[in-house]
Amino acid sequence: MPSRVSAVKDFPQPRDVKALQEFLGIINFYHRFIPNLASTLRPLYQVINTSKPRQALNWTKEMIQAFSASKQALAEATMLVHPCTDCPIALTCDASDMAIGAVLEQYAHGRWEPLAFFSRQLRKPEIKYSTFDRELLGVYLATRHFRYMLEGRQFTIYTDHKPLVDAISKTTELQPARQQRHLSAISEFSTDIRHISGKKNVVADCLSRAVTESESNAVSLGIDYQAMAVAQTSNADVQAYKTALTNLQITSTKLQDQGPQLLCDISTGRARPIFPPDFRRSVFEAVHNLPHPGVKATIRLVSEKFIWHGVRRQVSNWVKECHDCQSSKIQKHTRAPLETFTVPEKRFSHINIDIVGPLPESCGQRYLITIIDCNTRWPEAISIPNITTAECVQALVGGWISRFGIPEDISSDRGSQFISALWTEIAKRLGVKVHRTTAFHPQANGMVERFHRTLKPGLKARLTGNNWVEELPWVLLGLRTAPKEDLGYSSAELVYGEPLTVPGEFIPSQASPWSATDFLTAFRAKTQLVTPRPTVHHSKQHTYLPPSLLTAKYVYIRTDTVKTPLQRPYSGPYTVLAPGEKTFLVDMGGRAERISIDRLKPAQVDPTKPVQLQQPARRGRPPALPWPPSATETDDTRGQPTAQTHHRQLTSRTGRQVRLPMRFQLLSEMSVLGGGV
């Protein structure tokens, strides 16, 4: 994301040789990742070699181009580094009298690679903090800023302020409330804080001093007007405005008292500078990133203050490609056309199953496991005390299989009971094929979900207390004997061959007695006349399918869980592995997941930049990594992470480390050494 490198891209132009040397320290620290760095920085080093440390700089065209190119090269190198969950990471922080800075790195391929940068100017009350408090504040803000990359990871915090190393574990002295809050928040991420000498803390130290230039050019937009003036003179499209036959009034004017002359349009009554290509994206982000308005509002805001060729088209594309807008705004939900399920030819060969509850406790029961046959639509609701897999299997066997036999197919949602190893193994042994819906898409299990819509109101209408278990059989009797509009028969007639007797039938039927053979012959003839029919759809919802969805390479996924008030409704983008008519196969952080098309929307991405894919949150704690280095490492160096002594570390299913009693630890070590137990 652009925010990862904003601290580098917005680095102000140094005013003297000393500040330029600090900037070059950052660039040279990551020289391995920047090609042709020596030739790029040649104009800047020529000035350093011929000037004194505190001498003011007179920026030339070549120096400005080298300065901008080096910042862009470092930003692009950082954007090309993808976080690796298996690599050790380190957060290096520093604070000056006026600002704080930090850099997040990972150790991969035998070297430290930059992941992201962070810097922030201190507020007036924070400037009065002591050195310890400023350094502590820097670590606190850096961990909060990189929270999305640090949560659940083992990492080391480096600082050049040595008292901060012992503060995280000190218990003898009572610390002020603010320090306690900051230390407590930092300890939620990591308690491994180490010292690094100031000479080696190059990047974070320079970032903490970069934002102290209060008199830098372009305070509000972060734009270097001196560099912009040079770019205007060298850009042919900008110079063409001088001779173009338009309604614009092009003139050279100063936007700042001490600033350079810029080509501007004054036809609207205010000076609108003509922006060269390299400066357009930054001014768009400065305008758009405040409230993230829509396309029309952003075009109007930008065109009222700035001008360049194709501004409307370019701003429109950038707004559509904005990641924050795409993940936070809902224009229109995707609704694919409904499909009809194929009705099985055999009765009781395909069933749908689901769970209702928790309900008010009645006779020790709190849940209902509901089953419906896809052919006859015979419903069943079995009360159970809990929803463990064993209890659900017992209810299925006792309430359905013992009466109607083993089905060939079972459709269910992705409840933990229906995806457990026990449920899968039971289905495998019985020869049943299990079908599961996609996540957060109950419509795929619609027959049993529609049964709930009738069952629950029936229970509510009959219930006078909390004893719903006694009322359940009567409600089921009414549902089974009610005729289906699309079939013309009730479920009971399709199962038993004739209607069931219900309360209220005062006149008994006068049917003549049949023999068993005659009844069986007539029943078979009647059931053969009743052909299975698909369910009828009564809804009239309008379908909507984004035109680019079926060809999209990246998609956003709607979050259908219970969201907090300010949680974004979409997550992503994710890579599409295989599109389909109703479901997409999506890469969810290295795991292929099938997602319903109704939860997707196409992601608009910038084709000129690498796509920053979303990494889904993992449950539980990650496995232990061979990081941080052992305590024998010197306190002011950062070397390659050292390998630890091999031992058998037990973890629970959620990733929590299991610490055995001493007697069991000895047995575990003996088994590892081959001694056996």
C-alpha positions as CSV (number, residue, x, y, z in Angstrom):
1,M,0.0,0.0,0.0
2,P,1.3,3.6,-0.6
3,S,1.1,4.3,3.1
4,R,4.0,1.9,3.7
5,V,6.4,4.2,1.9
6,S,4.8,7.6,2.4
7,A,7.5,8.5,5.0
8,V,10.2,8.1,2.2
9,K,8.2,9.6,-0.7
10,D,7.4,12.7,1.4
11,F,10.9,13.1,2.6
12,P,11.6,16.9,2.5
13,Q,14.4,18.3,0.4
14,P,17.5,18.7,2.6
15,R,18.5,22.3,3.2
16,D,22.2,21.8,4.0
17,V,25.0,19.2,3.3
18,K,24.5,17.6,6.8
19,A,20.8,16.9,6.1
20,L,21.7,15.5,2.7
21,Q,24.3,13.2,4.2
22,E,21.6,11.8,6.5
23,F,19.3,11.2,3.6
24,L,22.0,9.4,1.7
25,G,22.5,7.2,4.8
26,I,19.0,5.8,4.3
27,I,19.5,5.2,0.6
28,N,22.9,3.5,1.1
29,F,21.6,1.3,3.9
30,Y,19.4,-0.5,1.3
31,H,21.8,-0.2,-1.7
32,R,21.4,-3.9,-2.4
33,F,17.8,-3.4,-3.5
34,I,18.3,-0.4,-5.7
35,P,19.9,-0.9,-9.2
36,N,22.4,1.6,-10.6
37,L,22.4,3.5,-7.4
38,A,25.9,5.0,-7.8
39,S,25.1,6.7,-11.1
40,T,21.7,7.9,-9.8
41,L,23.4,9.6,-6.7
42,R,26.4,11.0,-8.5
43,P,25.2,14.6,-8.6
44,L,24.4,14.6,-4.9
45,Y,27.9,13.1,-4.0
46,Q,29.6,15.7,-6.1
47,V,28.0,18.5,-4.0
48,I,29.0,16.8,-0.8
49,N,32.6,16.4,-1.8
50,T,33.0,20.1,-2.6
51,S,31.0,21.6,0.3
52,K,31.2,22.0,4.0
53,P,28.9,20.1,6.4
54,R,26.7,23.1,7.4
55,Q,26.8,24.8,4.0
56,A,23.4,25.6,2.5
57,L,22.5,23.8,-0.7
58,N,21.8,25.4,-4.0
59,W,19.7,22.8,-5.8
60,T,20.3,22.4,-9.5
61,K,18.1,20.5,-12.0
62,E,20.4,17.5,-11.9
63,M,20.3,17.4,-8.1
64,I,16.5,17.6,-7.9
65,Q,16.2,14.8,-10.5
66,A,18.7,12.6,-8.6
67,F,16.9,13.3,-5.2
68,S,13.5,12.4,-6.6
69,A,14.8,9.4,-8.5
70,S,16.5,8.0,-5.4
71,K,13.3,8.4,-3.3
72,Q,11.2,6.7,-6.0
73,A,13.7,3.9,-6.4
74,L,13.7,3.1,-2.6
75,A,9.9,3.3,-2.5
76,E,9.5,0.9,-5.5
77,A,12.0,-1.5,-3.9
78,T,10.0,-1.6,-0.7
79,M,6.7,-2.1,-2.6
80,L,8.3,-5.1,-4.4
81,V,9.2,-6.8,-1.1
82,H,6.4,-9.2,-0.1
83,P,6.0,-10.0,3.6
84,C,7.0,-13.6,4.4
85,T,5.3,-15.2,7.5
86,D,8.3,-17.6,8.0
87,C,10.9,-14.9,8.0
88,P,12.1,-13.1,11.2
89,I,11.0,-9.5,11.4
90,A,12.4,-6.5,13.3
91,L,11.0,-3.1,14.2
92,T,13.7,-0.4,14.6
93,C,12.6,2.9,16.2
94,D,14.1,6.3,17.1
95,A,12.9,9.6,18.4
96,S,14.4,13.1,18.1
97,D,13.4,16.4,19.8
98,M,10.6,17.0,17.2
99,A,9.6,13.7,15.6
100,I,9.7,9.9,15.7
101,G,10.6,7.4,13.0
102,A,10.6,3.7,12.5
103,V,11.3,1.0,9.9
104,L,9.9,-2.5,9.7
105,E,12.3,-5.1,8.1
106,Q,12.4,-8.8,7.5
107,Y,15.4,-11.1,7.3
108,A,15.2,-13.0,4.0
109,H,17.8,-14.3,1.6
110,G,20.6,-13.6,4.1
111,R,19.9,-9.9,4.4
112,W,17.5,-7.4,5.9
113,E,14.8,-6.2,3.5
114,P,12.6,-3.1,4.2
115,L,8.9,-3.7,4.5
116,A,7.5,-0.3,5.5
117,F,8.5,3.1,6.9
118,F,6.8,5.3,9.5
119,S,7.4,8.8,10.7
120,R,5.4,11.4,12.6
121,Q,5.9,14.9,14.0
122,L,5.6,15.3,17.7
123,R,2.7,17.4,19.0
124,K,3.3,20.3,21.4
125,P,2.7,18.4,24.6
126,E,4.8,15.5,23.3
127,I,7.8,17.7,22.6
128,K,8.1,18.4,26.3
129,Y,8.4,14.7,27.1
130,S,11.7,13.4,28.5
131,T,14.0,11.4,26.2
132,F,12.8,8.2,27.7
133,D,9.2,9.1,27.2
134,R,9.8,10.2,23.6
135,E,11.6,6.9,22.8
136,L,8.8,4.9,24.5
137,L,6.2,6.9,22.5
138,G,8.0,6.1,19.3
139,V,7.9,2.4,19.9
140,Y,4.3,2.6,21.0
141,L,3.2,4.5,17.9
142,A,5.2,2.3,15.6
143,T,3.7,-0.9,16.9
144,R,0.2,0.6,16.6
145,H,1.0,1.8,13.1
146,F,2.3,-1.6,11.9
147,R,-0.3,-3.6,13.9
148,Y,-1.7,-5.3,10.9
149,M,1.7,-6.8,10.1
150,L,2.9,-7.5,13.7
151,E,-0.2,-9.2,15.3
152,G,0.5,-12.9,15.9
153,R,4.2,-12.6,14.9
154,Q,7.3,-13.0,16.9
155,F,9.6,-10.0,16.3
156,T,12.3,-7.9,17.9
157,I,12.2,-4.2,18.7
158,Y,15.5,-2.3,18.3
159,T,16.1,1.1,20.0
160,D,19.2,3.2,20.6
161,H,17.9,4.2,24.0
162,K,19.3,1.6,26.4
163,P,17.0,2.4,29.5
164,L,14.1,1.3,27.4
165,V,15.5,-2.2,27.1
166,D,15.0,-3.0,30.8
167,A,11.8,-1.0,31.3
168,I,9.6,-3.7,29.8
169,S,10.6,-6.2,32.5
170,K,11.2,-3.9,35.4
171,T,8.8,-4.5,38.4
172,T,10.5,-2.8,41.3
173,E,9.7,0.8,40.5
174,L,6.2,2.3,40.1
175,Q,6.1,3.9,36.7
176,P,3.8,6.8,35.7
177,A,0.4,6.0,34.3
178,R,1.3,7.0,30.7
179,Q,4.4,4.8,30.8
180,Q,2.4,1.9,32.1
181,R,-0.1,2.2,29.4
182,H,2.5,2.4,26.7
183,L,4.5,-0.5,28.0
184,S,1.4,-2.6,28.5
185,A,0.3,-1.9,24.9
186,I,3.8,-2.7,23.5
187,S,4.0,-6.0,25.5
188,E,0.9,-7.2,23.7
189,F,3.0,-7.4,20.6
190,S,6.5,-8.2,21.9
191,T,8.6,-8.1,25.0
192,D,11.9,-8.6,23.1
193,I,13.4,-5.1,23.1
194,R,17.2,-4.8,22.3
195,H,19.7,-2.1,22.1
196,I,21.4,-0.9,18.9
197,S,24.1,1.7,18.7
198,G,23.1,5.1,17.2
199,K,25.6,4.7,14.4
200,K,23.8,1.6,13.2
201,N,20.4,3.0,13.7
202,V,20.6,4.9,10.4
203,V,17.2,4.7,8.9
204,A,15.0,5.3,11.9
205,D,17.2,8.1,13.1
206,C,17.0,9.9,9.8
207,L,13.2,9.4,9.5
208,S,12.8,10.9,13.0
209,R,14.6,14.1,11.9
210,A,13.1,14.4,8.4
211,V,9.8,15.8,9.4
212,T,11.3,18.5,11.6
213,E,11.8,20.7,8.6
214,S,8.9,23.1,9.3
215,E,9.8,25.4,6.5
216,S,9.9,22.7,3.8
217,N,8.2,23.5,0.5
218,A,4.5,22.5,0.1
219,V,3.5,22.1,3.7
220,S,-0.1,21.2,2.9
221,L,0.4,18.8,-0.1
222,G,3.9,17.5,0.4
223,I,4.9,18.8,-3.0
224,D,8.4,20.2,-3.8
225,Y,7.5,23.3,-5.9
226,Q,11.2,23.8,-6.9
227,A,11.3,20.3,-8.4
228,M,7.9,20.8,-10.0
229,A,9.1,24.0,-11.7
230,V,12.0,22.1,-13.2
231,A,9.7,19.3,-14.3
232,Q,7.4,21.8,-16.0
233,T,10.2,23.2,-18.1
234,S,11.3,19.7,-19.3
235,N,7.8,18.4,-20.0
236,A,6.6,19.0,-23.6
237,D,2.9,18.5,-22.7
238,V,3.1,21.2,-20.1
239,Q,5.0,23.6,-22.4
240,A,2.4,23.0,-25.1
241,Y,-0.2,24.9,-23.0
242,K,1.6,28.1,-23.8
243,T,0.7,28.0,-27.5
244,A,-2.5,25.9,-27.4
245,L,-5.7,27.6,-28.7
246,T,-7.9,27.1,-25.6
247,N,-10.0,29.2,-23.2
248,L,-7.3,28.8,-20.6
249,Q,-5.2,31.8,-19.6
250,I,-1.7,30.4,-19.0
251,T,0.8,32.6,-17.2
252,S,3.8,32.2,-14.9
253,T,3.2,33.0,-11.3
254,K,4.5,32.3,-7.8
255,L,2.4,30.3,-5.4
256,Q,4.7,31.1,-2.5
257,D,6.6,34.3,-1.6
258,Q,10.0,32.6,-1.9
259,G,8.9,29.9,-4.4
260,P,9.7,29.5,-8.0
261,Q,7.7,30.6,-11.1
262,L,5.1,28.0,-12.1
263,L,2.9,27.8,-15.2
264,C,-0.7,28.3,-14.0
265,D,-4.2,28.8,-15.5
266,I,-6.0,31.9,-14.1
267,S,-9.1,31.8,-16.2
268,T,-11.3,30.7,-13.2
269,G,-10.1,33.6,-11.0
270,R,-7.6,31.5,-9.1
271,A,-4.2,30.2,-10.0
272,R,-4.4,26.5,-11.0
273,P,-0.9,25.1,-11.6
274,I,-0.3,22.7,-14.5
275,F,1.0,19.5,-13.0
276,P,3.6,17.3,-14.7
277,P,3.0,13.5,-14.7
278,D,5.3,12.8,-11.7
279,F,3.3,15.1,-9.4
280,R,-0.2,14.2,-10.3
281,R,-0.7,11.1,-8.1
282,S,0.5,12.9,-5.0
283,V,-1.9,15.8,-5.4
284,F,-4.7,13.4,-6.1
285,E,-4.0,11.4,-2.9
286,A,-3.8,14.7,-0.9
287,V,-7.2,15.7,-2.0
288,H,-8.9,12.3,-2.2
289,N,-7.5,10.7,1.0
290,L,-9.2,13.1,3.4
291,P,-12.9,11.9,3.2
292,H,-12.5,9.5,0.2
293,P,-15.3,11.1,-1.9
294,G,-16.7,9.5,-5.0
295,V,-15.7,10.0,-8.6
296,K,-17.6,13.2,-9.4
297,A,-16.8,14.9,-6.1
298,T,-13.1,14.1,-6.5
299,I,-12.9,15.3,-10.1
300,R,-14.5,18.6,-9.1
301,L,-12.2,19.1,-6.1
302,V,-9.1,18.4,-8.2
303,S,-10.1,20.3,-11.3
304,E,-11.0,23.4,-9.3
305,K,-7.4,23.7,-8.0
306,F,-5.2,21.9,-10.5
307,I,-5.0,21.2,-14.2
308,W,-3.4,18.8,-16.5
309,H,-4.3,17.0,-19.8
310,G,-6.9,14.2,-19.1
311,V,-7.4,15.1,-15.5
312,R,-11.0,13.8,-15.4
313,R,-10.2,10.5,-16.9
314,Q,-7.1,9.9,-14.8
315,V,-8.8,11.0,-11.5
316,S,-11.8,8.8,-12.3
317,N,-9.5,5.7,-12.8
318,W,-7.6,6.5,-9.6
319,V,-10.8,6.8,-7.5
320,K,-12.0,3.5,-8.9
321,E,-8.7,1.9,-8.1
322,C,-8.6,3.2,-4.5
323,H,-8.2,0.3,-2.2
324,D,-9.8,2.1,0.8
325,C,-12.8,3.1,-1.2
326,Q,-13.4,-0.4,-2.6
327,S,-13.1,-2.1,0.8
328,S,-15.2,0.5,2.6
329,K,-18.1,1.4,0.2
330,I,-21.0,-0.6,-1.0
331,Q,-22.4,0.5,-4.3
332,K,-24.5,-2.5,-5.2
333,H,-24.5,-6.1,-4.0
334,T,-23.9,-8.9,-6.5
335,R,-27.0,-11.1,-7.0
336,A,-26.6,-13.9,-9.5
337,P,-29.6,-15.5,-11.1
338,L,-31.2,-18.3,-9.1
339,E,-30.6,-21.8,-10.2
340,T,-32.9,-24.9,-9.8
341,F,-31.6,-27.9,-8.0
342,T,-32.0,-31.3,-9.7
343,V,-34.6,-33.3,-7.8
344,P,-33.5,-36.9,-7.1
345,E,-35.5,-39.7,-8.6
346,K,-35.4,-41.9,-5.5
347,R,-37.1,-41.0,-2.3
348,F,-34.8,-40.5,0.8
349,S,-31.7,-40.6,-1.4
350,H,-30.8,-36.9,-0.9
351,I,-31.4,-35.0,2.4
352,N,-30.6,-31.5,3.6
353,I,-29.6,-31.1,7.3
354,D,-29.2,-28.1,9.5
355,I,-29.3,-27.0,13.2
356,V,-31.7,-24.6,14.9
357,G,-30.8,-23.0,18.3
358,P,-29.9,-22.4,20.9
359,L,-33.5,-22.4,22.1
360,P,-34.9,-21.9,25.7
361,E,-34.1,-25.1,27.6
362,S,-37.1,-27.5,27.6
363,C,-36.9,-31.0,29.1
364,G,-33.1,-30.7,28.9
365,Q,-33.1,-30.0,25.2
366,R,-31.8,-26.7,23.7
367,Y,-31.3,-27.4,20.0
368,L,-33.1,-28.9,17.0
369,I,-31.4,-30.9,14.2
370,T,-33.7,-30.5,11.2
371,I,-33.7,-32.8,8.1
372,I,-35.8,-32.7,5.0
373,D,-35.9,-35.1,2.0
374,C,-35.4,-33.4,-1.4
375,N,-37.8,-35.8,-3.2
376,T,-40.9,-36.1,-0.9
377,R,-40.0,-32.9,1.2
378,W,-40.7,-35.0,4.4
379,P,-39.5,-32.8,7.3
380,E,-38.0,-34.0,10.5
381,A,-37.0,-32.1,13.6
382,I,-35.1,-33.9,16.4
383,S,-34.5,-32.2,19.8
384,I,-31.0,-32.6,21.2
385,P,-29.3,-31.2,24.3
386,N,-26.1,-30.0,22.6
387,I,-24.6,-29.8,19.2
388,T,-21.5,-31.9,19.5
389,T,-20.7,-34.0,16.5
390,A,-21.5,-37.2,18.3
391,E,-24.9,-36.0,19.4
392,C,-25.7,-34.9,15.8
393,V,-24.6,-38.3,14.4
394,Q,-26.8,-40.1,17.0
395,A,-29.8,-37.9,16.1
396,L,-29.3,-38.6,12.4
397,V,-29.0,-42.3,12.9
398,G,-31.9,-42.6,15.4
399,G,-34.3,-40.1,13.9
400,W,-33.8,-40.6,10.2
401,I,-31.6,-43.5,9.1
402,S,-33.4,-46.0,11.4
403,R,-36.7,-45.2,9.6
404,F,-35.8,-44.2,6.0
405,G,-32.4,-45.9,5.5
406,I,-29.0,-44.5,4.6
407,P,-29.2,-41.6,2.0
408,E,-26.8,-41.3,-0.9
409,D,-26.2,-37.6,-0.5
410,I,-26.3,-35.2,2.5
411,S,-26.2,-31.4,2.0
412,S,-25.3,-29.1,4.9
413,D,-23.7,-25.8,5.7
414,R,-20.2,-25.4,7.1
415,G,-21.0,-25.8,10.8
416,S,-18.3,-27.2,12.9
417,Q,-20.3,-30.4,13.4
418,F,-20.6,-31.0,9.7
419,I,-16.9,-30.4,8.8
420,S,-15.4,-32.4,11.7
421,A,-13.3,-35.5,11.2
422,L,-15.9,-37.7,13.0
423,W,-18.8,-36.6,10.7
424,T,-16.6,-37.1,7.6
425,E,-15.5,-40.5,8.8
426,I,-19.0,-41.7,9.6
427,A,-20.2,-40.5,6.1
428,K,-17.3,-42.3,4.5
429,R,-18.1,-45.6,6.3
430,L,-21.8,-45.4,5.4
431,G,-21.0,-44.6,1.8
432,V,-22.7,-41.2,1.9
433,K,-21.5,-38.3,-0.3
434,V,-21.3,-35.0,1.7
435,H,-22.1,-31.7,0.0
436,R,-21.3,-28.4,1.9
437,T,-22.4,-24.9,1.0
438,T,-20.0,-22.1,0.5
439,A,-19.2,-19.9,3.6
440,F,-21.9,-17.5,4.6
441,H,-24.3,-18.5,1.9
442,P,-27.3,-20.3,3.4
443,Q,-29.2,-20.0,0.2
444,A,-27.4,-23.1,-1.1
445,N,-29.1,-25.1,1.6
446,G,-32.4,-23.3,0.9
447,M,-34.8,-26.2,1.2
448,V,-34.1,-26.8,4.9
449,E,-33.7,-23.1,5.6
450,R,-37.2,-22.5,4.1
451,F,-38.5,-25.3,6.4
452,H,-37.2,-23.3,9.4
453,R,-39.3,-20.3,8.2
454,T,-42.4,-22.4,8.7
455,L,-41.3,-24.4,11.7
456,K,-40.4,-21.5,13.9
457,P,-43.7,-19.5,13.5
458,G,-45.6,-22.7,14.2
459,L,-43.8,-23.3,17.4
460,K,-44.3,-19.7,18.5
461,A,-48.0,-19.8,17.7
462,R,-48.6,-23.0,19.8
463,L,-46.2,-22.2,22.6
464,T,-47.7,-20.9,25.9
465,G,-44.7,-21.5,28.1
466,N,-41.2,-22.7,27.6
467,N,-42.0,-26.4,27.0
468,W,-41.6,-26.4,23.2
469,V,-40.5,-30.1,23.2
470,E,-44.2,-31.1,23.8
471,E,-45.5,-28.9,21.1
472,L,-43.0,-30.0,18.5
473,P,-44.7,-33.3,17.4
474,W,-48.0,-31.4,16.8
475,V,-46.4,-28.8,14.7
476,L,-44.6,-31.5,12.6
477,L,-47.8,-33.3,12.1
478,G,-49.4,-30.2,10.7
479,L,-46.5,-29.5,8.4
480,R,-46.4,-33.0,7.1
481,T,-50.1,-33.2,6.3
482,A,-50.3,-29.7,4.7
483,P,-50.5,-30.0,0.8
484,K,-47.7,-28.4,-1.2
485,E,-49.0,-25.9,-3.8
486,D,-46.5,-26.9,-6.5
487,L,-47.0,-30.7,-5.9
488,G,-50.7,-30.9,-5.1
489,Y,-49.9,-33.5,-2.4
490,S,-48.6,-33.4,1.1
491,S,-45.4,-34.9,2.3
492,A,-47.3,-37.6,4.2
493,E,-49.1,-38.7,1.0
494,L,-45.8,-39.0,-0.9
495,V,-44.4,-41.1,1.9
496,Y,-47.3,-43.3,3.1
497,G,-49.5,-43.2,0.0
498,E,-52.6,-41.7,1.7
499,P,-53.4,-38.7,3.9
500,L,-52.8,-38.9,7.7
501,T,-55.7,-38.5,10.1
502,V,-55.4,-35.2,12.0
503,P,-57.5,-33.7,14.8
504,G,-60.7,-32.2,13.5
505,E,-61.7,-35.1,11.2
506,F,-65.2,-35.9,12.7
507,I,-66.3,-38.1,9.8
508,P,-64.1,-41.2,9.3
509,S,-63.4,-42.4,5.8
510,Q,-65.6,-45.2,4.4
511,A,-62.9,-46.9,2.5
512,S,-63.4,-50.7,1.9
513,P,-60.8,-53.0,3.4
514,W,-57.8,-53.8,1.2
515,S,-55.5,-56.7,1.3
516,A,-51.8,-56.0,1.7
517,T,-51.1,-57.1,-1.9
518,D,-53.7,-54.8,-3.3
519,F,-52.6,-51.9,-1.2
520,L,-48.9,-52.3,-2.2
521,T,-49.9,-52.5,-5.9
522,A,-52.1,-49.4,-5.7
523,F,-49.4,-47.5,-3.7
524,R,-46.7,-48.3,-6.2
525,A,-48.9,-47.2,-9.1
526,K,-49.8,-44.0,-7.4
527,T,-46.2,-43.1,-6.5
528,Q,-45.1,-43.7,-10.1
529,L,-47.6,-41.1,-11.3
530,V,-46.2,-38.5,-9.0
531,T,-43.0,-37.2,-10.7
532,P,-40.6,-35.2,-8.6
533,R,-40.8,-31.5,-9.3
534,P,-38.3,-28.7,-8.4
535,T,-39.4,-26.1,-5.9
536,V,-41.1,-23.0,-7.0
537,H,-39.5,-19.6,-6.5
538,H,-41.8,-16.9,-5.3
539,S,-39.2,-14.1,-4.8
540,K,-38.9,-11.3,-7.4
541,Q,-35.5,-10.0,-6.5
542,H,-33.6,-8.3,-9.2
543,T,-30.3,-9.9,-10.3
544,Y,-27.2,-7.8,-10.7
545,L,-23.8,-9.1,-12.0
546,P,-21.0,-6.6,-12.5
547,P,-19.9,-6.9,-16.1
548,S,-16.2,-7.3,-15.3
549,L,-16.7,-9.9,-12.5
550,L,-16.4,-13.0,-14.6
551,T,-13.1,-11.8,-16.1
552,A,-11.7,-10.2,-13.0
553,K,-8.2,-11.4,-11.8
554,Y,-8.7,-10.0,-8.3
555,V,-11.9,-9.7,-6.2
556,Y,-13.1,-8.3,-2.9
557,I,-15.1,-10.6,-0.6
558,R,-18.0,-9.2,1.4
559,T,-17.6,-9.8,5.2
560,D,-20.9,-11.4,6.3
561,T,-20.0,-12.0,9.9
562,V,-21.2,-9.7,12.7
563,K,-19.3,-6.5,12.1
564,T,-18.2,-3.7,14.5
565,P,-19.7,-0.3,13.6
566,L,-16.6,0.9,11.8
567,Q,-15.5,-2.4,10.3
568,R,-15.0,-2.4,6.5
569,P,-17.6,-4.5,4.7
570,Y,-15.2,-6.0,2.2
571,S,-11.8,-7.6,2.6
572,G,-9.2,-8.1,-0.2
573,P,-8.1,-8.0,-2.8
574,Y,-7.6,-11.7,-3.4
575,T,-6.4,-13.6,-6.5
576,V,-9.0,-15.5,-8.6
577,L,-7.9,-19.0,-9.3
578,A,-10.9,-20.2,-11.3
579,P,-14.2,-18.3,-12.0
580,G,-17.6,-20.0,-12.3
581,E,-21.2,-19.2,-12.8
582,K,-22.1,-19.5,-9.1
583,T,-18.8,-19.8,-7.2
584,F,-15.3,-18.6,-7.6
585,L,-12.1,-20.4,-6.5
586,V,-10.1,-17.8,-4.6
587,D,-6.6,-17.8,-3.2
588,M,-7.0,-16.9,0.5
589,G,-3.4,-16.5,1.6
590,G,-2.1,-19.7,0.0
591,R,-5.3,-21.7,0.7
592,A,-7.9,-22.2,-2.1
593,E,-11.4,-21.4,-1.0
594,R,-14.7,-21.6,-3.0
595,I,-16.7,-18.4,-2.5
596,S,-20.2,-17.7,-3.6
597,I,-20.4,-15.2,-6.4
598,D,-23.0,-13.2,-4.4
599,R,-20.2,-12.2,-1.9
600,L,-17.8,-11.0,-4.6
601,K,-17.1,-7.8,-6.4
602,P,-14.4,-7.1,-8.9
603,A,-11.3,-5.3,-7.7
604,Q,-10.1,-2.4,-9.8
605,V,-6.3,-2.3,-9.6
606,D,-3.6,-0.1,-11.0
607,P,-1.9,-2.1,-13.8
608,T,1.3,-0.2,-13.4
609,K,1.8,-1.2,-9.8
610,P,2.2,-4.5,-8.0
611,V,-1.1,-5.6,-6.3
612,Q,-0.9,-5.7,-2.5
613,L,-2.9,-8.8,-1.7
614,Q,-4.8,-9.2,1.6
615,Q,-3.5,-11.8,4.0
616,P,-6.5,-13.3,5.9
617,A,-6.3,-13.4,9.7
618,R,-5.2,-16.8,11.0
619,R,-6.8,-18.3,14.1
620,G,-4.5,-19.2,17.0
621,R,-0.9,-18.4,17.5
622,P,1.7,-19.1,14.9
623,P,4.3,-21.8,15.5
624,A,7.5,-20.7,17.2
625,L,10.2,-19.3,14.9
626,P,14.0,-19.4,15.4
627,W,13.9,-15.7,16.4
628,P,14.9,-13.6,18.3
629,P,18.6,-14.5,18.4
630,S,20.1,-16.0,21.5
631,A,20.9,-13.8,24.5
632,T,24.7,-14.3,23.8
633,E,24.5,-12.0,20.8
634,T,26.0,-8.5,21.5
635,D,23.4,-5.9,22.5
636,D,24.1,-3.5,19.7
637,T,24.3,-5.7,16.6
638,R,21.8,-7.2,14.4
639,G,23.1,-10.3,12.7
640,Q,21.6,-13.4,11.2
641,P,19.2,-15.1,13.5
642,T,21.0,-18.0,15.3
643,A,19.6,-21.5,15.4
644,Q,18.4,-22.7,18.8
645,T,18.9,-26.1,20.3
646,H,16.5,-28.6,18.9
647,H,13.8,-29.7,21.3
648,R,10.3,-31.1,21.0
649,Q,7.8,-28.3,21.4
650,L,4.2,-29.4,21.9
651,T,1.4,-27.2,20.7
652,S,-2.4,-27.4,21.0
653,R,-4.7,-27.3,18.0
654,T,-4.9,-23.5,18.2
655,G,-1.2,-23.1,18.3
656,R,-0.8,-22.5,22.1
657,Q,2.4,-23.9,23.5
658,V,1.9,-26.8,26.0
659,R,4.1,-26.9,29.0
660,L,4.3,-30.4,30.5
661,P,5.1,-31.2,34.1
662,M,8.7,-32.1,34.8
663,R,8.1,-35.8,34.9
664,F,6.5,-35.7,31.5
665,Q,9.2,-33.5,30.1
666,L,11.8,-36.1,30.9
667,L,9.8,-38.8,29.2
668,S,9.4,-36.6,26.1
669,E,13.1,-35.9,25.9
670,M,13.9,-39.6,26.2
671,S,11.5,-40.4,23.3
672,V,13.2,-37.7,21.2
673,L,16.7,-39.2,22.0
674,G,15.5,-42.6,21.0
675,G,15.4,-44.1,24.5
676,G,11.7,-44.9,24.4
677,V,9.4,-44.9,27.3
